[in-house]
Amino acid sequence: MITGSAGTLTFCWGTRKPQGGIWKASGRERQLGYGGSIASWKCPDASIGSCSHRYASMEKNRLYSCASLSMTRSARSRSSGTSPGEEMNTLRRLRIRAPLRLPRAPHCTSKLKCARQQLSYGECRNHMEEIASIDLFVVPTIAFQQLFAFLVLGHRRRQLLWFAVTQNPTTEWLARQITEAFPWDSAPKYLILDNDRAFGGAFKARVRAMGIRDRPTSFRSPWQNGHVERLIGLVRRECIDHLIVFNAEHLRRILAKYAAYYNEVRTHVSLGKDAPCTRPIERFGDIVAHPILGGLHHRYARI
């Protein structure tokens, strides 16, 4: 317990494993003169104002829950008032580090790079109509072969714009799929993709010739392309995981039926419980269930 003219400061320390019923003091505790689980010493500065902050992740390899810093303001501190800067300077002199910085993404070594990345993706909401994203995922067959499915998703209404299946996704094949997915003047302004080597020079040259600006995600950051990653998860959970794929033609038929179900039938909460391709509200008639994909899904309509 730390006592000063400005108030009372309380610390409770703990480590992961008790030894003999007594918590072992960590390196930071020994440095500050703590001998047990609860430390008591005189506060060297009385200018700590009324601040309340909960700290975590101190001694990250040893402490499982760290300190609780609570302050009770006295009448004197109320009248004088202490600025936040003076409070933080006092905490620094006490060798207490406040976790004020937001955590950066893993594998990111540059603050400037993180700031640019957050800024660019923070503008996505204002440009949804001009953004599309692409990705590949692997589907095994009954003969233990690997098929690659290519998806193109429009961000405006989460619509599945294009899909294709191949055994060897070359750069030229992917460039041709982009041309077929965006005919005439329907090309988006931005295209979000990952750093797969399949999206090589020929693919990027075709994309830029169509007037599309490619926006690759950071290394090992699939969350930056979350819309299409979620679509891939839906395709797996709602379709592929329940069926056995025989060959590439069979997978194309499966994805064609699921794409029609996804765009025309399946509702989305973000769209106000509407489908990507708007479906009318049917108010009168008897409800009939139409099976899709052999009864795996159903379309409920009124007749």
Buried (B, 14 or more C-beta within 10 A) or exposed (E): EBBBEBBBBBBEBBBEEEEEEEBBBBEBBEEBEBEEBEBEEEBEBBBBBBBEBEBEEBBEEBBEBBBBBBBEBBEEBEEEEBEEEBBBEBBEEBEBEBEEEEEBBEEBEEEEEBEEBEEEBEEBEEEBEBBBBBBBBEBEBEEEEEBBBBBBBBBBBBBBBBBBBBEEBEBEBBBBBBEEBBEEEEBBEBBBBBEBEBBBEBBBEBBEEBEBEBBBBBEEBEEBBBBBBEBBEBBEEBBBEEBEBEBBEBBBEBBEBBBBBBBEBBEEEEEEEBBBEEBEEEEEEEEEEEEBBEEBBBBEBEE
